[in-house]
């Protein structure tokens, strides 16, 4: 067992995360208990949510109250192609669309219950449609109004749509 206060880097997967509650848990073979993942730690990584089952590398601090995430080092979305969670056949757009390069954007609004929302790419007022399944495929569970994200955008039959959603940092690094 680790010493109280010690910080260690571990790999694991997201057990669950609820953006409304502001926390969730990670499990790792390196730590004997669930690891508390607070929304602030996730926000410091540039995301407001993470999909259950996502692979995650993080720094953890062991305390008398349990294990807590201190810093996220990386997140990899779960492989949904091997599960029954594939994109539905009745998607409102062609799921084969690839989209252009990652571009920094801001979320206008996203309603998880409705299953979609909109964002604007920096410097462009055109609305970009974001479907919840694209969000899930990108490893995210929810978006908040005003949140900075990266989008890969394609022209669909009904307008611009996101084919991938990433953290702001990913889009910023790719826009140089």
C-alpha positions, -999 to +999 in steps of 0.1 A: +000+000+000+012+035-007+020+060+020-006+087+030-001+118+008+021+100-018+013+108-054+016+080-080+009+078-117-016+050-126-035+037-156-071+026-154-106+032-168-135+055-159-160+035-138-185+063-141-186+101-142-216+124-137-211+160-148-243+170-129-228+157-096-194+170-105-175+138-098-171+102-107-147+073-101-118+056-118-106+020-112-070+009-115-052-023-107-025-002-091-048+012-064-069-010-041-099+014-039-119+034-064-102+067-073-123+099-069-123+120-101-135+155-094-149+177-121-122+204-114-094+179-122-112+170-155-117+207-163-079+213-158-074+187-185-097+207-208-129+186-206-162+188-187-171+152-190-156+118-199-173+087-212-177+056-189-151+030-198-126+055-212-089+045-206-073+071-184-038+078-171-036+101-141-017+111-110-034+100-078-029+111-043-035+085-015-051+101+016-068+090+047-101+096+029-091+074+000-075+078-034-081+111-053-072+121-089-048+151-089-040+154-126-051+137-158-023+127-181-043+112-209-077+100-219-085+075-247-122+069-256-134+033-253-137+013-285-174+014-292-171-006-325-168-039-306-199-033-285-236-030-290-233+008-286-226+013-323-239+044-340-276+040-348-286+033-384-310+062-383-284+089-376-296+123-390-265+125-412-240+103-431-218+086-405-191+081-431-183+118-432-147+125-421-146+163-416-118+188-420-089+195-397-095+200-359-106+236-352-111+254-319-147+260-311-171+271-283-203+252-274-235+273-278-256+248-260-259+210-257-289+191-243-280+155-235-317+147-231-325+159-267-293+142-279-278+172-297-265+207-295-246+234-314-212+251-314-193+277-333-158+274-347-136+303-337-139+332-362-171+317-378-207+324-368-221+293-386-237+268-362-222+233-361-245+205-352-232+181-325-250+148-322-247+129-288-235+098-306-206+117-321-199+130-286-199+095-272-177+082-300-153+110-291-151+098-255-173+126-240-206+123-222-218+159-221-209+195-230-215+228-212-225+261-227-194+282-234-171+252-231-140+253-254-136+222-276-120+211-308-142+201-337-137+182-369-165+197-391-181+183-423-207+197-447-238+176-444-271+177-463-286+200-437-256+221-428-223+219-409-219+190-384-192+178-361-177+144-369-153+145-339-152+164-306-119+168-287-105+189-259-096+225-266-059+217-262-060+192-290-076+217-314-052+245-303-021+222-310-034+212-344-043+248-355-007+260-356 
